Amino acid sequence: MTGATGASANTPGLCRNCGATGVRGRCSACGSARIVSHPELFDLSIAHIDCDAFYAAIEKRDDPSLRDRPVIVGGGRRGVVSTACYIARISGVRSAMPMFKALAACPDAVVIRPNMEKYAAVGRQVRQRMLDLTPLVEPLSIDEAFLDLTGTQGVHHASPAQTLARFARDIERDLAITVSIGLAPNKFLAKIASDLDKPRGFAVIGAAESARFLADKPVTIIPGIGPAMAKKLAAQGFRLIADIQRADRSTLARAHGEYGLRLYEMAHGRDTRRVDPDSERKSVSAETTFEEDICDVRPLQVHLWRLCEKVSARMKTAGLAGQTVTLKLKGADFTARTRAARLADPTQLADRLFVAGRQLLEREATGTRFRLIGIGLSDLTGEDGADPADLADPDLTRRMGAERAVDRVREKFGRDMVQRGIAFRARPKRDAGDD
């Protein structure tokens, strides 16, 4: 494995600064030391690209006064950290950390409320540039994706490694954010590699070294192994990847079925999953943590409406519709409740999502104090055929037209230009921790 260093001094490399190849040590063309060298560098074509501290990077880009300051993007004191810049991470701040813990670790941090519309717009720019490299782009989130650049040499007149290095330079120059790249023979290794050299990283894990590289890593590095599975494997003597590597393949198959065979293959650095541009997104959701616990249904509905609008906007942007509505509530004692309802047909409208979510909420809001509410849509399909006319709800067509009209006004003048009345009723303190 190597990032900018680590390969043999005799292994030619690629200058990430100017793109020169055949480089050993410092680049003779531009003087840069940002060299990636690896024996398999110019033979590999599966990549994982991950934007560095994405939300915080955009905020720093848009406000240069934040450049040298610790920045946390997240909610209020009872919310969670969405993203922390690398300066804040030095103090121990991490994504998903409760905000009060983050501020205790880094009291000088500048806390910024998430602006998902802005981040989504930049994410779409990055995604389009990925698609300019290859049609085989499998998004994982707003700021990361797998790419398969097999066979693109003729199009780009460069190896995948050269194309990826140029992509990183272009993103930094044109969008003023940075990315980290992992290059490997498969998705499993590429995702691990992209995290090895952050930020502004370019790391390579080759097929020949993969089993040796993985041996001392915990089994939790394998996709799908959460705390419960890790505990089960530990009870069987599998704590490190090396433990699985030493196991008999048939033993793993008997103990864990098909998944046991997958564990064996991945422990040896093998992954047959293809980069799938049509990989289905399973759900779209949003949630918020309150500054103070709420038991009254009216302010809960205010928060619910705002979240429905966020989910609806994301659905419309992605060209998706969903048929199952899921309400999430978390009590003051951190006990979580989820309630779901299936619609007669798919929707992408905030209005229909809110009506269904409100019915679920009213059954649960019986005096319990809640610290969090969330709403989501699953069973996703394309937007064609969504929200047909409903004889049981003759007013739906009018409400659909009104919502679409509001969307057009907001697209032209901004989201704050038009608000539904419920958004102003019993306006509570600032939301915290929106997804």
VOGU-3710 file (C-alpha; in Angstrom, 3 decimals, decimal comma):
1> mtgatgasan> 0,000/0,000/0,000  1,127/3,524/-0,630  -0,076/7,071/-0,647  2,527/9,693/-1,479  5,282/7,515/-0,044  5,871/3,916/0,878  6,698/2,282/-2,457  10,189/1,297/-3,439  12,373/4,188/-4,520  12,800/2,305/-7,808
11> tpglcrncga> 9,057/2,222/-8,503  8,056/4,948/-10,972  5,224/7,133/-9,795  2,773/9,841/-10,727  3,041/13,479/-9,723  -0,328/14,489/-8,328  0,547/18,155/-8,721  1,292/18,297/-12,456  0,463/14,812/-13,752  3,989/13,854/-14,791
21> tgvrgrcsac> 4,668/10,099/-14,860  7,814/8,063/-14,386  8,603/10,181/-11,341  10,935/8,995/-8,573  11,218/11,066/-5,418  10,504/14,737/-6,024  8,968/15,659/-9,394  11,617/17,027/-11,758  8,948/18,835/-13,800  7,298/20,920/-11,059
31> gsarivshpe> 9,315/20,217/-7,917  6,343/18,755/-6,012  6,779/16,003/-3,448  3,150/14,885/-3,851  4,038/11,663/-5,642  2,027/8,446/-5,600  4,035/5,321/-6,414  2,944/1,707/-6,546  3,848/-1,348/-8,681  0,173/-1,722/-9,726
41> lfdlsiahid> -0,602/2,007/-9,995  -1,192/2,046/-13,754  -3,045/-1,306/-13,862  -5,880/-0,576/-11,404  -9,221/0,983/-12,329  -11,654/0,757/-9,372  -11,742/3,939/-7,297  -13,498/5,364/-4,289  -13,672/9,169/-4,185  -14,582/10,935/-0,951
51> cdafyaaiek> -14,799/14,699/-0,476  -12,777/15,899/2,524  -14,859/17,262/5,454  -17,390/18,179/2,790  -19,843/20,480/4,597  -17,107/22,242/6,565  -14,953/22,628/3,461  -17,788/24,392/1,632  -18,360/26,728/4,573  -14,653/27,593/4,710
61> rddpslrdrp> -14,609/28,143/0,966  -17,529/30,565/1,213  -16,134/32,416/4,238  -12,336/32,798/4,024  -12,220/34,143/7,583  -12,884/30,562/8,740  -9,890/29,099/6,933  -7,636/28,675/9,980  -10,383/28,166/12,567  -11,982/24,934/13,840
71> vivgggrrgv> -15,383/24,591/12,182  -18,211/22,256/13,174  -21,280/21,900/10,994  -24,202/20,707/13,086  -27,111/21,613/15,301  -27,500/23,239/18,695  -26,125/21,925/21,960  -28,472/18,919/21,850  -27,839/18,155/18,210  -24,993/16,186/16,694
81> vstacyiari> -21,952/16,951/14,571  -22,654/16,569/10,852  -19,073/17,350/9,805  -15,990/18,708/11,532  -13,063/20,270/9,715  -9,628/18,730/10,214  -8,572/21,435/12,675  -11,515/20,509/14,900  -10,735/16,810/14,475  -7,323/17,378/16,039
91> sgvrsampmf> -9,215/18,165/19,247  -11,153/14,924/18,996  -14,355/16,137/17,316  -15,962/13,477/15,127  -19,067/13,141/12,964  -22,205/12,024/14,858  -20,694/13,171/18,178  -23,217/14,927/20,447  -22,716/18,655/20,113  -22,147/19,241/23,824
101> kalaacpdav> -19,255/16,768/23,752  -17,821/18,362/20,609  -17,891/21,825/22,177  -16,316/20,491/25,364  -13,487/19,010/23,288  -13,120/22,104/21,090  -14,647/25,139/22,851  -13,219/27,591/20,292  -15,018/25,933/17,377  -17,254/27,950/15,077
111> virpnmekya> -20,586/26,109/14,843  -22,534/26,498/11,610  -26,045/25,270/10,905  -26,203/22,819/7,984  -27,266/24,269/4,632  -28,240/21,110/2,764  -29,382/22,903/-0,367  -25,955/24,477/-0,781  -24,158/21,202/-0,089  -26,418/19,290/-2,481
121> avgrqvrqrm> -25,684/21,799/-5,250  -21,926/21,322/-4,842  -22,441/17,561/-4,580  -24,213/17,593/-7,946  -21,277/19,472/-9,487  -18,845/16,877/-8,168  -21,097/14,035/-9,333  -21,329/15,445/-12,844  -17,547/15,633/-13,060  -17,369/11,989/-11,996
131> ldltplvepl> -19,800/11,090/-14,764  -17,579/12,964/-17,207  -14,892/10,373/-16,373  -17,045/7,243/-16,639  -20,730/6,290/-16,733  -19,975/3,673/-14,067  -20,463/5,849/-10,983  -22,126/4,342/-7,909  -23,044/7,094/-5,432  -22,848/6,248/-1,738
141> sideafldlt> -23,829/9,671/-0,402  -23,858/13,328/-1,362  -20,042/13,483/-1,273  -18,676/10,021/-2,115  -18,945/7,377/-4,821  -17,317/4,345/-6,394  -16,053/4,664/-9,981  -15,035/1,998/-12,474  -12,650/3,463/-15,046  -11,947/0,191/-16,841
151> gtqgvhhasp> -11,529/0,835/-20,555  -11,428/4,637/-20,292  -7,782/5,006/-21,339  -8,711/5,595/-24,953  -11,258/8,256/-24,057  -9,059/10,227/-21,672  -5,702/9,366/-23,277  -4,465/8,510/-19,805  -4,477/5,667/-17,304  -7,210/5,654/-14,626
161> aqtlarfard> -4,616/6,819/-12,068  -3,693/9,831/-14,218  -7,358/10,614/-14,888  -8,168/10,502/-11,180  -5,241/12,739/-10,257  -6,387/15,266/-12,849  -9,942/15,038/-11,490  -8,694/15,890/-7,982  -6,722/18,884/-9,298  -9,710/20,168/-11,278
171> ierdlaitvs> -12,073/19,871/-8,295  -9,656/21,780/-6,093  -9,111/24,492/-8,716  -12,697/24,935/-9,870  -14,788/24,158/-6,780  -12,242/25,087/-4,085  -12,774/21,874/-2,111  -10,594/18,778/-1,933  -11,114/15,050/-2,399  -9,315/11,896/-1,338
181> iglapnkfla> -8,969/8,970/-3,718  -8,538/5,258/-3,124  -7,461/3,108/-6,091  -7,603/-0,683/-5,914  -8,677/-3,838/-7,761  -12,126/-3,837/-6,093  -14,649/-1,743/-4,146  -13,796/-3,115/-0,704  -10,118/-2,197/-0,966  -10,767/1,100/-2,765
191> kiasdldkpr> -12,961/2,367/0,082  -10,338/1,438/2,655  -7,631/3,127/0,574  -9,478/6,434/0,265  -9,307/6,865/4,038  -5,579/6,192/4,379  -4,137/9,509/3,220  -6,751/12,155/4,088  -7,098/15,008/3,351  -6,102/15,551/-0,305
201> gfavigaaes> -5,150/11,892/-0,379  -4,368/9,393/-3,107  -3,679/5,904/-1,767  -3,331/2,586/-3,546  -3,875/-0,971/-2,329  -2,796/-3,578/-4,861  -4,041/-7,137/-5,273  -0,667/-8,699/-4,475  -0,392/-7,034/-1,055  -4,045/-6,999/-0,011
211> arfladkpvt> -4,116/-10,064/2,273  -0,954/-8,951/4,070  -2,253/-5,387/4,411  -5,567/-6,545/5,876  -4,188/-9,138/8,309  -3,792/-6,930/11,385  -7,022/-4,975/10,846  -10,131/-5,620/12,991  -12,927/-7,647/11,413  -15,174/-4,582/11,616
221> iipgigpama> -13,368/-3,165/8,575  -15,382/-5,631/6,471  -18,684/-4,141/5,197  -21,730/-5,395/7,059  -19,984/-6,256/10,332  -21,618/-4,143/13,015  -21,337/-4,439/16,803  -23,638/-7,492/17,050  -21,868/-9,432/14,306  -18,455/-8,405/15,659
231> kklaaqgfrl> -19,413/-9,782/19,077  -20,599/-13,030/17,518  -17,385/-13,411/15,522  -15,253/-12,583/18,570  -16,962/-15,393/20,481  -15,834/-17,704/17,675  -12,253/-16,431/17,876  -12,412/-13,999/14,946  -11,237/-10,556/16,074  -8,687/-9,693/13,390
241> iadiqradrs> -8,822/-10,267/9,648  -5,873/-12,656/10,111  -8,126/-14,896/12,237  -10,537/-15,233/9,317  -7,659/-15,724/6,872  -6,464/-18,724/8,907  -9,955/-20,245/9,087  -11,153/-22,994/6,826  -13,496/-21,774/4,110  -16,004/-24,565/4,674
251> tlarahgeyg> -16,038/-23,882/8,428  -17,042/-20,273/7,807  -19,704/-21,405/5,339  -21,203/-23,844/7,858  -21,245/-21,190/10,592  -22,487/-18,228/8,552  -23,804/-19,564/5,255  -23,325/-17,390/2,184  -22,091/-14,515/4,331  -19,339/-16,748/5,707
261> lrlyemahgr> -18,044/-17,280/2,178  -18,096/-13,530/1,622  -16,122/-12,996/4,854  -13,488/-15,455/3,661  -13,134/-13,784/0,277  -12,956/-10,232/1,651  -10,452/-11,266/4,332  -8,187/-12,237/1,460  -8,811/-8,945/-0,350  -11,243/-10,320/-2,901
271> dtrrvdpdse> -14,553/-8,601/-3,710  -16,626/-9,442/-6,767  -19,220/-6,682/-6,336  -19,356/-4,518/-9,438  -19,657/-0,746/-9,503  -23,381/-0,383/-10,081  -24,657/3,007/-11,274  -28,226/1,751/-10,798  -27,709/0,761/-7,183  -30,990/1,564/-5,469
281> rksvsaettf> -31,206/4,165/-2,758  -33,366/2,616/-0,070  -34,818/5,710/1,611  -34,755/9,495/1,890  -35,195/11,021/5,330  -34,533/14,010/7,572  -34,612/14,480/11,319  -34,065/17,186/13,899  -33,112/17,248/17,589  -34,830/19,894/19,702
291> eedicdvrpl> -33,103/22,383/21,974  -35,698/21,471/24,633  -37,952/18,419/24,911  -41,433/18,849/23,380  -44,663/17,074/24,316  -47,290/19,346/22,682  -48,446/18,053/19,297  -48,640/21,523/17,696  -44,927/22,416/17,822  -44,141/18,821/16,896
301> qvhlwrlcek> -46,221/19,322/13,756  -44,304/22,498/12,949  -41,045/20,564/13,002  -42,641/17,709/11,069  -43,751/20,045/8,269  -40,281/21,527/7,864  -38,779/18,043/7,650  -41,417/16,962/5,117  -40,425/19,895/2,920  -36,765/18,866/3,124
311> vsarmktagl> -37,497/15,257/2,227  -39,799/16,346/-0,592  -37,150/18,690/-2,024  -34,574/15,895/-2,022  -37,011/13,491/-3,661  -37,840/15,974/-6,404  -34,169/16,759/-7,015  -33,375/13,048/-7,321  -36,430/12,299/-9,480  -37,707/9,787/-6,901
321> agqtvtlklk> -41,003/8,946/-5,226  -41,679/6,739/-2,206  -44,625/4,726/-0,976  -43,818/3,961/2,677  -43,795/6,814/5,197  -41,786/6,258/8,383  -42,006/8,503/11,444  -39,152/8,455/13,945  -39,443/9,783/17,493  -36,927/9,706/20,333
331> gadftartra> -38,068/10,307/23,883  -36,338/12,337/26,568  -34,998/9,024/27,888  -33,492/8,296/24,430  -36,003/5,521/23,768  -36,674/5,425/20,022  -39,993/4,748/18,295  -40,569/4,180/14,588  -44,009/4,014/13,036  -44,754/3,402/9,355
341> arladptqla> -47,675/3,689/6,949  -47,917/2,609/3,331  -49,567/5,000/0,868  -51,879/3,877/-1,899  -49,343/5,062/-4,478  -45,858/6,651/-4,474  -45,427/10,332/-3,616  -42,783/13,015/-3,672  -45,055/15,758/-2,306  -44,440/17,399/1,064
351> drlfvagrql> -48,216/17,718/1,510  -48,948/13,996/1,254  -45,917/13,088/3,334  -47,037/15,511/6,042  -50,629/14,234/6,096  -49,442/10,647/6,583  -46,745/11,644/9,069  -49,155/13,771/11,078  -51,554/10,847/11,467  -48,727/8,708/12,826
361> lereatgtrf> -47,576/11,520/15,110  -51,001/12,172/16,607  -51,205/8,539/17,746  -47,884/8,869/19,589  -48,076/12,429/20,968  -50,043/11,561/24,096  -47,976/13,467/26,648  -44,561/11,893/26,096  -41,723/14,385/25,947  -39,685/14,006/22,760
371> rligiglsdl> -36,162/15,196/21,996  -36,090/14,218/18,299  -38,440/13,782/15,366  -37,732/12,432/11,889  -39,668/11,537/8,747  -38,694/9,494/5,714  -39,881/7,824/2,532  -38,866/4,332/1,420  -39,960/1,785/-1,204  -38,530/4,222/-3,714
381> tgedgadpad> -39,373/4,341/-7,418  -38,925/6,826/-10,224  -41,158/9,884/-10,206  -43,201/8,717/-13,228  -46,627/7,706/-12,002  -46,247/9,407/-8,635  -49,164/11,270/-7,064  -52,006/10,358/-9,428  -55,412/11,983/-9,035  -57,293/10,502/-6,081
391> ladpdltrrm> -61,087/10,307/-6,126  -61,025/9,901/-2,339  -59,143/13,212/-2,061  -60,572/15,536/-4,721  -58,614/18,481/-3,318  -55,271/16,739/-3,953  -54,917/18,074/-7,503  -55,285/21,655/-6,278  -52,753/21,108/-3,473  -50,323/19,481/-5,912
401> gaeravdrvr> -50,577/22,469/-8,218  -50,009/24,869/-5,334  -46,932/22,954/-4,149  -45,439/22,855/-7,643  -46,038/26,604/-7,971  -44,248/27,206/-4,669  -41,348/25,042/-5,907  -41,005/27,220/-8,996  -41,006/30,445/-6,962  -38,419/29,058/-4,556
411> ekfgrdmvqr> -36,220/27,847/-7,383  -36,165/31,372/-8,754  -36,073/33,471/-5,583  -34,915/31,137/-2,782  -36,602/28,824/-0,286  -37,418/31,533/2,252  -39,491/33,491/-0,234  -42,608/31,346/0,297  -43,562/29,559/3,515  -46,664/27,584/4,436
421> giafrarpkr> -48,647/28,935/7,375  -47,841/26,024/9,666  -44,154/26,964/9,487  -44,933/30,135/11,454  -47,245/28,670/14,075  -45,865/28,339/17,576  -42,399/28,866/16,167  -40,044/26,977/18,486  -36,361/27,548/19,171  -33,903/26,765/16,422
431> dagdd> -33,896/23,197/15,177  -30,772/21,208/15,840  -29,117/18,362/14,062  -30,959/18,132/10,747  -29,675/15,292/8,579
//
